[in-house]
Amino acid sequence: WVAGYSLKFQGCHHMQQWNAEADGEDEPKIQTKRLVRFRLCPADACTYEDASGCDSGYGDYIIDLNIFLEAYWENKLEMQ
């Protein structure tokens, strides 16, 4: 579903939230979620000069940093 789109990294974000799974004194009550924001731009409209990548026809996404990195490196290895 992403054929014809280019990925444009937008930045990293950290968000603190209540840890509902903490059940003991040794587990943190507040946990930090590490997130990545990226944009999928139409490949023919994506530019490296513009920090946003494109200004129409795009989708912005925020996902867990580990999921992003795993998918990113898996794709890089497949492209070799």
All heavy atoms as an XYZ file, in Angstrom:
651
protein
N       0.805     -1.208      0.000
C       0.000      0.000      0.000
C       0.839      1.259      0.000
O       0.321      2.343     -0.216
C      -0.992      0.004      1.159
C      -0.367      0.027      2.521
C       0.012     -1.036      3.276
C      -0.027      1.174      3.288
N       0.566     -0.623      4.446
C       0.551      0.739      4.477
C      -0.142      2.529      3.068
C       1.001      1.603      5.461
C       0.307      3.390      4.059
C       0.861      2.924      5.224
N       2.143      1.141      0.203
C       2.993      2.324      0.209
C       3.763      2.500     -1.096
O       4.586      3.392     -1.202
C       3.968      2.335      1.404
C       3.230      2.453      2.709
C       4.863      1.127      1.390
N       3.495      1.646     -2.074
C       4.156      1.807     -3.370
C       3.806      3.179     -3.922
O       2.655      3.617     -3.868
C       3.713      0.704     -4.320
N       4.790      3.871     -4.423
C       4.557      5.196     -4.969
C       4.682      6.305     -3.937
O       4.409      7.464     -4.237
N       5.091      5.962     -2.716
C       5.259      6.950     -1.657
C       6.691      6.926     -1.137
O       7.361      5.901     -1.163
C       4.314      6.680     -0.491
C       2.893      7.064     -0.794
C       2.048      6.182     -1.433
C       2.399      8.316     -0.459
C       0.732      6.520     -1.729
C       1.089      8.682     -0.750
C       0.271      7.773     -1.381
O      -1.011      8.121     -1.675
N       7.147      8.069     -0.659
C       8.453      8.185     -0.025
C       8.260      8.520      1.439
O       7.349      9.267      1.801
C       9.281      9.297     -0.686
O       9.571      8.962     -2.015
N       9.137      7.980      2.276
C       9.064      8.217      3.706
C       9.916      9.431      4.062
O      11.069      9.519      3.669
C       9.582      6.982      4.449
C       9.428      6.990      5.949
C       9.078      5.598      6.417
C      10.686      7.478      6.606
N       9.339     10.356      4.793
C      10.054     11.550      5.234
C      10.012     11.583      6.759
O       8.963     11.755      7.369
C       9.412     12.807      4.645
C      10.102     14.092      5.014
C      11.436     14.229      4.333
C      12.003     15.622      4.567
N      13.223     15.867      3.856
N      11.173     11.373      7.393
C      11.284     11.394      8.849
C      10.987     12.801      9.350
O      11.537     13.780      8.856
C      12.694     10.959      9.248
C      12.960     11.029     10.715
C      12.479     10.041     11.555
C      13.699     12.060     11.247
C      12.731     10.097     12.912
C      13.958     12.123     12.598
C      13.473     11.132     13.437
N      10.110     12.909     10.355
C       9.726     14.217     10.902
C      10.339     14.496     12.277
O      10.528     15.629     12.636
C       8.199     14.310     11.001
C       7.494     14.185      9.677
C       7.635     15.424      8.837
O       7.251     16.498      9.230
N       8.219     15.272      7.661
N      10.599     13.437     13.058
C      11.214     13.659     14.366
C      10.860     12.594     15.375
O      10.003     11.745     15.137
N      11.559     12.653     16.504
C      11.305     11.743     17.624
C      10.567     12.498     18.718
O      10.766     13.705     18.898
C      12.617     11.208     18.189
S      13.491     10.096     17.090
N       9.748     11.778     19.442
C       8.975     12.377     20.525
C       8.967     11.406     21.709
O       9.026     10.190     21.522
C       7.536     12.643     20.079
C       7.459     13.505     18.860
N       7.526     14.866     18.913
C       7.363     13.185     17.550
C       7.459     15.351     17.686
N       7.359     14.344     16.842
N       8.898     11.975     22.892
C       8.797     11.173     24.107
C       7.523     11.577     24.825
O       7.196     12.764     24.912
C      10.009     11.400     25.004
C      11.278     10.899     24.406
N      12.049     11.665     23.569
C      11.891      9.705     24.502
C      13.101     10.969     23.181
N      13.029      9.777     23.721
N       6.818     10.586     25.335
C       5.562     10.835     26.015
C       5.538     10.005     27.294
O       5.799      8.797     27.256
C       4.405     10.441     25.097
C       3.051     10.646     25.691
S       1.745     10.119     24.547
C       1.872      8.346     24.723
N       5.245     10.636     28.406
C       5.127      9.895     29.652
C       3.672      9.542     29.891
O       2.779     10.337     29.632
C       5.681     10.714     30.813
C       7.174     10.896     30.728
C       7.739     11.560     31.957
O       7.060     12.271     32.664
N       9.015     11.314     32.202
N       3.476      8.307     30.393
C       2.117      7.859     30.670
C       2.118      6.917     31.855
O       3.150      6.368     32.235
C       1.505      7.178     29.445
C       2.140      5.859     29.076
C       1.498      5.255     27.836
O       1.065      5.957     26.937
N       1.450      3.946     27.785
N       0.958      6.728     32.409
C       0.785      5.826     33.537
C       1.040      4.398     33.082
O       0.562      3.977     32.040
C      -0.635      5.955     34.086
C      -0.878      5.117     35.290
C      -1.589      3.961     35.351
C      -0.410      5.354     36.609
N      -1.594      3.456     36.620
C      -0.862      4.296     37.424
C       0.366      6.354     37.190
C      -0.577      4.220     38.784
C       0.645      6.271     38.538
C       0.174      5.215     39.317
N       1.803      3.652     33.873
C       2.105      2.259     33.567
C       1.065      1.364     34.239
O       1.201      1.001     35.411
C       3.523      1.915     34.043
C       3.932      0.502     33.694
O       3.195     -0.219     33.018
N       5.100      0.105     34.139
N       0.035      0.986     33.515
C      -1.052      0.178     34.062
C      -0.604     -1.239     34.405
O      -1.267     -1.934     35.174
C      -2.211      0.137     33.074
N       0.522     -1.677     33.850
C       1.005     -3.032     34.097
C       1.917     -3.130     35.322
O       2.325     -4.227     35.691
C       1.731     -3.551     32.857
C       0.801     -3.671     31.664
C       1.523     -4.116     30.408
O       2.712     -4.475     30.472
O       0.881     -4.108     29.350
N       2.231     -2.006     35.941
C       3.080     -2.019     37.138
C       2.304     -2.632     38.292
O       1.239     -2.162     38.661
C       3.521     -0.604     37.479
N       2.845     -3.730     38.841
C       2.127     -4.389     39.938
C       2.994     -4.563     41.182
O       2.596     -5.204     42.134
C       1.569     -5.742     39.485
C       2.664     -6.697     39.044
O       3.839     -6.301     39.041
O       2.334     -7.833     38.686
N       4.153     -3.973     41.192
C       5.031     -4.076     42.353
C       5.776     -2.784     42.578
O       5.719     -1.855     41.771
N       6.474     -2.719     43.701
C       7.216     -1.500     44.014
C       8.429     -1.315     43.109
O       8.922     -0.204     42.954
C       7.658     -1.528     45.477
C       6.512     -1.377     46.443
C       6.994     -1.302     47.886
O       8.168     -0.948     48.097
O       6.197     -1.602     48.771
N       8.936     -2.409     42.527
C      10.123     -2.334     41.690
C       9.835     -1.848     40.275
O      10.756     -1.480     39.549
C      10.809     -3.704     41.609
C      11.347     -4.155     42.959
O      11.606     -3.273     43.808
O      11.514     -5.366     43.155
N       8.576     -1.851     39.875
C       8.225     -1.430     38.520
C       7.801      0.037     38.523
O       7.095      0.480     39.425
C       7.093     -2.299     37.973
C       7.514     -3.754     37.802
C       6.445     -4.589     37.149
O       5.802     -4.084     36.214
O       6.270     -5.734     37.577
N       8.233      0.785     37.512
C       7.895      2.224     37.478
C       6.401      2.452     37.254
O       5.766      1.757     36.473
C       8.707      2.759     36.300
C       9.000      1.562     35.449
C       9.034      0.377     36.373
N       5.866      3.421     37.972
C       4.449      3.774     37.831
C       4.224      4.662     36.603
O       3.148      4.688     36.037
C       3.939      4.508     39.067
C       4.126      3.727     40.357
C       3.284      2.487     40.377
C       3.428      1.803     41.729
N       3.340      0.388     41.678
N       5.260      5.393     36.230
C       5.213      6.228     35.033
C       6.232      5.670     34.049
O       7.363      5.385     34.407
C       5.568      7.700     35.352
C       4.636      8.288     36.401
C       5.568      8.543     34.077
C       3.200      8.452     35.945
N       5.828      5.486     32.795
C       6.753      4.988     31.775
C       6.843      5.992     30.634
O       5.917      6.761     30.402
C       6.318      3.624     31.257
C       4.997      3.604     30.536
C       4.604      2.201     30.117
O       5.282      1.241     30.427
N       3.490      2.095     29.418
N       7.962      5.978     29.971
C       8.178      6.869     28.839
C       8.035      6.081     27.547
O       8.680      5.048     27.371
C       9.586      7.506     28.904
O       9.692      8.250     30.125
C       9.812      8.430     27.726
N       7.170      6.545     26.691
C       6.997      5.961     25.358
C       7.860      6.753     24.394
O       7.813      7.978     24.361
C       5.536      6.031     24.894
C       4.611      5.113     25.618
C       4.901      3.701     25.215
C       3.755      2.799     25.556
N       3.977      1.451     25.130
N       8.660      6.048     23.610
C       9.505      6.675     22.591
C       8.811      6.493     21.247
O       8.529      5.372     20.835
C      10.895      6.055     22.598
C      11.577      6.210     23.943
C      12.932      5.570     24.012
N      12.915      4.200     23.496
C      13.990      3.565     23.061
N      15.163      4.135     23.081
N      13.904      2.325     22.609
N       8.545      7.600     20.581
C       7.757      7.582     19.351
C       8.503      8.244     18.206
O       9.381      9.082     18.421
C       6.438      8.324     19.576
C       5.590      7.839     20.758
C       4.464      8.816     21.036
C       5.061      6.446     20.498
N       8.134      7.863     16.989
C       8.669      8.463     15.771
C       7.499      9.017     14.968
O       6.471      8.365     14.824
C       9.423      7.415     14.921
C       9.765      7.962     13.556
C      10.675      6.964     15.632
N       7.695     10.213     14.454
C       6.704     10.804     13.553
C       7.317     10.827     12.153
O       8.452     11.258     11.970
C       6.356     12.225     13.983
C       5.352     12.871     13.069
C       4.938     14.233     13.597
N       4.159     14.907     12.588
C       4.383     16.142     12.178
N       5.339     16.853     12.696
N       3.626     16.665     11.244
N       6.562     10.323     11.188
C       7.033     10.351      9.806
C       5.868     10.657      8.877
O       4.704     10.558      9.256
C       7.728      9.038      9.411
C       6.832      7.831      9.407
C       6.232      7.410      8.235
C       6.610      7.115     10.568
C       5.411      6.294      8.217
C       5.791      5.994     10.560
C       5.190      5.582      9.383
N       6.212     11.022      7.680
C       5.217     11.385      6.669
C       5.443     10.529      5.430
O       6.572     10.309      5.017
C       5.387     12.861      6.333
C       4.494     13.369      5.229
C       4.604     14.856      5.094
N       3.844     15.450      6.195
C       3.668     16.747      6.359
N       4.206     17.609      5.515
N       2.952     17.201      7.365
N       4.372     10.042      4.862
C       4.427      9.382      3.566
C       3.963     10.385      2.523
O       2.818     10.839      2.551
C       3.541      8.136      3.539
C       4.040      6.946      4.345
C       3.044      5.801      4.258
C       5.406      6.488      3.869
N       4.890     10.747      1.639
C       4.612     11.716      0.566
C       4.548     10.986     -0.767
O       5.280     10.017     -0.972
C       5.738     12.743      0.482
S       5.855     13.853      1.887
N       3.730     11.454     -1.691
C       3.780     10.890     -3.036
C       5.217     11.007     -3.555
O       5.840     12.070     -3.450
C       2.822     11.770     -3.837
C       1.899     12.366     -2.815
C       2.724     12.525     -1.574
N       5.752      9.918     -4.090
C       7.158      9.877     -4.495
C       7.506     10.976     -5.496
O       8.597     11.545     -5.446
C       7.494      8.508     -5.066
N       6.581     11.316     -6.369
C       6.881     12.335     -7.377
C       6.803     13.764     -6.834
O       7.165     14.715     -7.520
C       5.970     12.189     -8.593
C       4.495     12.314     -8.249
O       4.144     12.363     -7.052
O       3.684     12.354     -9.185
N       6.338     13.918     -5.576
C       6.214     15.255     -4.993
C       7.136     15.462     -3.789
O       7.206     16.549     -3.248
C       4.766     15.508     -4.569
N       7.844     14.428     -3.365
C       8.690     14.505     -2.173
C      10.024     15.166     -2.514
O      10.671     14.805     -3.496
C       8.928     13.105     -1.607
S       9.688     13.120      0.033
N      10.421     16.133     -1.692
C      11.700     16.811     -1.896
C      12.544     16.734     -0.639
O      12.023     16.728      0.480
C      11.502     18.299     -2.262
O      10.928     18.969     -1.145
C      10.621     18.468     -3.479
N      13.850     16.669     -0.819
C      14.773     16.647      0.317
C      15.026     18.055      0.849
O      15.396     18.229      1.999
C      16.095     15.993     -0.091
C      15.947     14.529     -0.355
C      15.925     14.038     -1.653
C      15.810     13.626      0.699
C      15.772     12.688     -1.897
C      15.660     12.273      0.463
C      15.648     11.808     -0.839
O      15.493     10.478     -1.065
N      14.824     19.067      0.010
C      15.077     20.440      0.411
C      14.047     20.946      1.418
O      14.347     21.747      2.277
C      15.086     21.367     -0.812
C      16.213     21.098     -1.784
C      15.920     19.938     -2.734
O      14.737     19.612     -2.975
O      16.893     19.347     -3.226
N      12.817     20.482      1.287
C      11.729     20.910      2.161
C      11.660     19.982      3.366
O      11.537     18.772      3.214
C      10.411     20.877      1.378
C       9.227     21.402      2.171
O       9.421     21.858      3.318
O       8.107     21.371      1.643
N      11.737     20.534      4.577
C      11.735     19.716      5.800
C      10.461     18.877      5.933
O      10.499     17.786      6.494
C      11.902     20.603      7.029
N       9.348     19.369      5.399
C       8.104     18.606      5.510
C       7.994     17.539      4.432
O       7.171     16.643      4.532
C       6.896     19.547      5.445
O       6.812     20.152      4.178
N       8.802     17.627      3.390
C       8.793     16.633      2.318
C       7.827     16.945      1.201
O       8.171     16.854      0.038
N       6.587     17.301      1.564
C       5.561     17.605      0.566
C       4.457     18.411      1.243
O       4.394     18.478      2.470
C       5.001     16.323     -0.048
S       4.329     15.161      1.161
N       3.577     18.989      0.441
C       2.512     19.808      1.033
C       1.103     19.359      0.651
O       0.128     20.001      1.000
C       2.714     21.288      0.707
C       2.770     21.567     -0.783
O       2.460     20.659     -1.578
O       3.125     22.701     -1.150
N       0.981     18.242     -0.068
C      -0.350     17.714     -0.379
C      -0.261     16.215     -0.674
O       0.801     15.715     -1.045
C      -0.967     18.451     -1.575
O      -0.219     18.206     -2.743
N      -1.365     15.530     -0.475
C      -1.431     14.106     -0.778
C      -0.647     13.220      0.168
O      -0.349     12.081     -0.148
N      -0.320     13.711      1.358
C       0.506     12.971      2.310
C      -0.311     12.422      3.470
O      -1.466     12.782      3.666
C       1.624     13.860      2.854
C       1.126     15.060      3.623
C       0.809     14.961      4.977
C       0.971     16.291      3.005
C       0.343     16.053      5.684
C       0.514     17.382      3.693
C       0.210     17.264      5.038
O      -0.253     18.351      5.724
N       0.311     11.561      4.243
C      -0.251     11.063      5.495
C       0.814     11.140      6.564
O       1.961     10.765      6.332
N       0.462     11.672      7.738
C       1.374     11.733      8.871
C       1.084     10.560      9.802
O      -0.087     10.225     10.048
C       1.205     13.036      9.647
C       1.809     14.229      8.922
O       2.741     14.029      8.129
O       1.352     15.360      9.163
N       2.147      9.952     10.322
C       2.011      8.772     11.178
C       2.912      8.901     12.388
O       4.009      9.469     12.304
C       2.388      7.510     10.406
C       1.505      7.280      9.207
C       1.818      7.832      7.977
C       0.341      6.531      9.324
C       1.002      7.649      6.881
C      -0.482      6.339      8.227
C      -0.147      6.905      7.013
O      -0.958      6.722      5.932
N       2.469      8.358     13.513
C       3.268      8.281     14.732
C       3.206      6.845     15.210
O       2.111      6.299     15.412
C       2.742      9.231     15.818
C       2.832     10.677     15.340
C       3.522      9.040     17.115
C       2.228     11.685     16.287
N       4.395      6.230     15.374
C       4.461      4.851     15.845
C       5.591      4.706     16.856
O       6.443      5.592     16.998
C       4.650      3.837     14.694
C       5.979      4.058     13.973
C       3.486      3.889     13.726
C       6.321      2.951     12.988
N       5.612      3.584     17.544
C       6.647      3.266     18.510
C       8.018      3.251     17.822
O       8.163      2.726     16.709
C       6.345      1.896     19.127
C       7.361      1.506     20.167
O       7.212      1.935     21.321
O       8.322      0.784     19.807
N       9.012      3.816     18.482
C      10.359      3.910     17.916
C      10.931      2.546     17.545
O      11.507      2.383     16.468
C      11.293      4.613     18.910
C      12.765      4.672     18.528
C      12.978      5.553     17.314
C      13.602      5.158     19.695
N      10.769      1.546     18.385
C      11.319      0.218     18.105
C      10.676     -0.419     16.874
O      11.358     -1.057     16.073
C      11.182     -0.693     19.317
C      12.049     -0.244     20.475
O      13.082      0.399     20.275
N      11.639     -0.557     21.684
N       9.379     -0.247     16.720
C       8.683     -0.783     15.542
C       9.193     -0.094     14.282
O       9.454     -0.740     13.269
C       7.158     -0.620     15.691
C       6.647     -1.512     16.821
C       6.441     -0.920     14.382
C       5.206     -1.280     17.198
N       9.354      1.218     14.341
C       9.859      1.974     13.197
C      11.250      1.502     12.800
O      11.516      1.220     11.628
C       9.880      3.467     13.526
C      10.433      4.325     12.429
C       9.621      4.754     11.392
C      11.768      4.695     12.426
C      10.130      5.546     10.370
C      12.295      5.483     11.412
C      11.460      5.910     10.381
N      12.150      1.404     13.783
C      13.531      1.005     13.480
C      13.611     -0.413     12.934
O      14.370     -0.683     11.999
C      14.405      1.149     14.722
C      14.712      2.580     15.140
C      15.479      2.593     16.454
C      15.471      3.312     14.054
N      12.829     -1.313     13.506
C      12.827     -2.692     13.015
C      12.393     -2.754     11.552
O      13.034     -3.407     10.725
C      11.903     -3.538     13.888
C      11.889     -4.992     13.527
C      10.961     -5.792     14.435
O      11.048     -5.631     15.666
O      10.153     -6.569     13.899
N      11.318     -2.057     11.218
C      10.817     -2.060      9.839
C      11.789     -1.344      8.903
O      12.012     -1.797      7.774
C       9.441     -1.400      9.784
N      12.379     -0.250      9.364
C      13.311      0.509      8.547
C      14.526     -0.337      8.175
O      14.890     -0.433      7.006
C      13.745      1.769      9.300
C      14.749      2.615      8.552
C      14.327      3.519      7.591
C      16.106      2.497      8.805
C      15.246      4.295      6.897
C      17.037      3.271      8.118
C      16.594      4.170      7.167
O      17.511      4.922      6.487
N      15.145     -0.993      9.169
C      16.346     -1.783      8.905
C      16.028     -3.052      8.120
O      16.814     -3.484      7.288
C      17.097     -2.111     10.199
C      17.794     -0.903     10.723
C      17.543     -0.252     11.891
C      18.837     -0.156     10.082
N      18.363      0.849     12.001
C      19.161      0.920     10.911
C      19.508     -0.289      8.876
C      20.151      1.844     10.573
C      20.485      0.637      8.540
C      20.796      1.686      9.384
N      14.864     -3.623      8.352
C      14.452     -4.794      7.579
C      14.351     -4.413      6.103
O      14.824     -5.157      5.221
C      13.121     -5.314      8.094
C      12.640     -6.556      7.387
C      11.320     -7.066      7.950
O      11.192     -7.111      9.198
O      10.426     -7.396      7.152
N      13.773     -3.262      5.834
C      13.649     -2.796      4.453
C      15.024     -2.516      3.849
O      15.275     -2.864      2.693
C      12.787     -1.539      4.394
C      12.670     -1.003      2.984
O      13.428     -0.120      2.596
N      11.735     -1.541      2.227
N      15.920     -1.901      4.614
C      17.268     -1.603      4.105
C      18.006     -2.879      3.750
O      18.693     -2.948      2.731
C      18.065     -0.799      5.140
C      17.623      0.614      5.288
C      17.919      1.393      4.040
C      17.571      2.852      4.200
N      17.686      3.584      2.954
N      17.869     -3.909      4.568
C      18.546     -5.194      4.293
C      17.967     -5.864      3.052
O      18.694     -6.471      2.275
C      18.449     -6.103      5.506
C      19.272     -5.680      6.720
C      18.951     -6.571      7.913
C      20.750     -5.684      6.409
N      16.652     -5.776      2.877
C      16.011     -6.365      1.698
C      16.431     -5.653      0.425
O      16.471     -6.273     -0.648
C      14.498     -6.312      1.846
C      13.934     -7.281      2.849
C      12.426     -7.138      3.012
O      11.805     -6.319      2.293
O      11.869     -7.842      3.872
N      16.752     -4.374      0.503
C      17.102     -3.579     -0.679
C      18.548     -3.825     -1.127
O      18.913     -3.401     -2.208
C      16.896     -2.087     -0.396
C      15.464     -1.726     -0.065
S      14.284     -2.114     -1.365
C      14.674     -0.841     -2.533
N      19.343     -4.500     -0.314
C      20.749     -4.745     -0.679
C      20.873     -5.770     -1.770
O      20.181     -6.673     -1.951
C      21.547     -5.203      0.536
C      21.772     -4.095      1.525
C      22.642     -4.566      2.691
O      22.951     -5.730      2.846
N      23.028     -3.625      3.521
